[in-house]
Amino acid sequence: MKTSINFKVAKSDSEIHNFRKKSFDYIRKDLTHKNEYWMEQKIADRLLKIETFCKEKSGRIFIINPIV
């Protein structure tokens, strides 16, 4: 049996959607003011940290979608 773990990279534009910084037709504007969210770090900042760590530890560049 073969197993694997597959990760999907979070898209940086998902923050625009999650924090309602863009207007969407399907979002109820009358309830938007009740939304709560918590963010430790922006996706772009986290990605930069991962890229730096990858380069530092392995000496290679970080590839988002490697071809296997």
Salt bridges, closest charged atoms under 4 A:
ASP30 OD2 - ARG28 NH2 2.85
GLU56 OE2 - LYS57 NZ 3.77
